[in-house]
Amino acid sequence: MDVWGMASWSSWVGLEEARLAVPRLPGVYMARSGLEDRVVYVGCAAERRGTSSRPPQGMRGRIAKYTGGLASGLGEAALDRALADPHWLRERLVEVEAGQPMRAAHWAKAAIVRAELELCWAVTGTGEEAVELEERVIAALHPFLWNRRGPRS
């Protein structure tokens, strides 16, 4: 299956740029890693209600969580790969031995940086549509993804 024909995807941008550019709307995002030069993760975000002082967050809210060190979803997948890299672990051990241990969120951020991530995204009309598109994209790219879950039957 061709994922590019499933939706109108944005151009690829670095994770930090995506944090500011991705819309506050529901949709699906794909991440590719410069370490592997391929799509490694697919995620989605629904409307994510806002508050009286903050607008709904959509995909922007989800991506901001990753750049802030959230170790779930894409952040957890990047951290899992970093923890399997002896060189990366040695660098963290040197920090600990020097009396400069990092908090878990900082390790997650360092793992995201290590992965050299770029994102592209497609906006959907609703959170339900985002979940449906995410399922189709995961099914098309599985088993080459970092996502824990494969396609639903």
C-alpha positions as CSV (number, residue, x, y, z in Angstrom):
1,M,0.0,0.0,0.0
2,D,1.1,3.5,-0.8
3,V,0.8,5.7,2.4
4,W,1.4,8.8,0.3
5,G,-1.9,8.3,-1.5
6,M,-3.9,7.8,1.8
7,A,-3.8,11.5,2.8
8,S,-2.4,14.9,2.0
9,W,0.9,14.9,3.8
10,S,3.1,17.8,4.8
11,S,6.7,18.1,3.8
12,W,9.3,16.5,6.1
13,V,10.6,18.8,8.8
14,G,12.9,18.4,11.8
15,L,11.2,17.6,15.1
16,E,11.9,21.1,16.6
17,E,10.4,22.8,13.5
18,A,7.5,20.4,13.6
19,R,6.8,21.3,17.2
20,L,6.0,24.9,16.0
21,A,4.6,24.1,12.6
22,V,2.2,21.2,13.1
23,P,-1.4,22.4,13.4
24,R,-3.5,22.2,16.6
25,L,-5.8,19.9,14.8
26,P,-6.5,16.2,14.8
27,G,-4.4,14.1,12.4
28,V,-1.7,11.5,11.9
29,Y,2.1,12.1,11.9
30,M,4.9,9.9,10.7
31,A,8.4,10.1,12.0
32,R,11.5,9.0,10.1
33,S,14.9,8.6,11.7
34,G,18.1,9.9,10.2
35,L,19.8,6.9,11.8
36,E,17.7,4.5,9.7
37,D,16.6,6.7,6.8
38,R,13.0,5.4,6.8
39,V,9.7,5.9,8.5
40,V,10.0,4.4,12.0
41,Y,6.9,5.5,13.8
42,V,3.2,6.5,13.1
43,G,1.0,8.2,15.6
44,C,-2.1,10.2,15.8
45,A,-3.7,12.9,17.9
46,A,-7.4,13.7,18.4
47,E,-8.8,17.1,19.2
48,R,-7.2,17.3,22.6
49,R,-9.5,19.7,24.4
50,G,-8.2,23.0,25.3
51,T,-9.0,25.1,28.4
52,S,-10.4,28.5,28.8
53,S,-6.9,29.9,28.5
54,R,-5.5,27.4,25.9
55,P,-6.8,26.4,22.5
56,P,-7.3,22.7,21.6
57,Q,-3.9,21.2,21.1
58,G,-4.3,18.4,18.5
59,M,-1.1,17.1,16.9
60,R,0.9,20.1,18.2
61,G,0.2,19.2,21.8
62,R,1.3,15.6,21.2
63,I,4.6,16.6,19.4
64,A,5.3,19.2,22.1
65,K,5.1,16.4,24.7
66,Y,7.9,14.5,22.8
67,T,10.2,17.5,22.6
68,G,9.6,18.0,26.3
69,G,10.8,14.5,27.2
70,L,7.7,12.4,27.3
71,A,8.8,8.8,27.4
72,S,5.6,7.3,25.8
73,G,4.8,6.6,22.2
74,L,7.5,7.9,20.0
75,G,9.5,9.1,22.9
76,E,9.5,5.7,24.5
77,A,10.4,4.0,21.2
78,A,13.4,6.4,20.8
79,L,14.5,5.8,24.4
80,D,14.2,2.0,23.9
81,R,16.6,2.2,20.9
82,A,19.0,4.5,22.8
83,L,19.1,2.2,25.8
84,A,20.2,-0.6,23.4
85,D,23.2,1.5,22.2
86,P,26.2,0.8,24.4
87,H,27.9,4.1,23.3
88,W,24.9,6.2,24.3
89,L,24.7,4.4,27.6
90,R,28.4,4.9,28.3
91,E,27.8,8.7,27.8
92,R,25.0,8.6,30.3
93,L,27.1,6.6,32.7
94,V,29.9,9.2,32.5
95,E,27.3,11.8,33.4
96,V,26.2,9.8,36.4
97,E,29.7,9.1,37.6
98,A,30.6,12.8,37.3
99,G,27.7,13.5,39.7
100,Q,25.5,14.9,37.0
101,P,22.7,12.3,36.6
102,M,19.9,13.3,34.4
103,R,16.2,13.0,35.1
104,A,14.2,10.5,33.1
105,A,12.7,13.3,31.0
106,H,16.2,14.5,30.0
107,W,17.2,11.0,29.0
108,A,14.1,10.8,26.8
109,K,14.9,14.1,25.2
110,A,18.5,13.0,24.6
111,A,17.2,9.8,23.0
112,I,14.9,11.8,20.7
113,V,17.9,14.0,19.7
114,R,20.0,10.8,19.1
115,A,17.3,9.5,16.7
116,E,17.6,12.5,14.4
117,L,13.8,12.6,13.8
118,E,11.9,14.3,11.1
119,L,8.1,14.5,10.9
120,C,5.4,14.9,8.4
121,W,1.7,14.9,9.1
122,A,-1.8,14.9,7.6
123,V,-4.7,16.7,9.1
124,T,-8.0,14.9,9.5
125,G,-11.5,16.2,10.2
126,T,-12.0,14.4,13.5
127,G,-10.1,12.3,16.1
128,E,-12.0,9.2,14.8
129,E,-10.7,9.9,11.3
130,A,-7.2,10.2,12.7
131,V,-7.4,6.8,14.4
132,E,-8.7,5.2,11.1
133,L,-5.9,6.8,9.0
134,E,-3.3,5.8,11.6
135,E,-4.5,2.2,11.5
136,R,-4.2,2.1,7.7
137,V,-0.7,3.6,7.7
138,I,0.5,1.2,10.4
139,A,-0.9,-1.7,8.4
140,A,0.9,-0.5,5.3
141,L,4.3,0.0,7.1
142,H,4.2,-2.8,9.6
143,P,6.5,-4.6,10.7
144,F,9.1,-2.0,10.0
145,L,7.9,0.5,12.7
146,W,9.0,1.2,16.2
147,N,5.4,1.2,17.2
148,R,4.7,-1.4,19.9
149,R,1.4,-2.3,18.4
150,G,0.9,-3.7,15.0
151,P,-2.2,-3.3,12.9
152,R,-5.5,-4.3,14.5
153,S,-7.2,-7.2,12.8
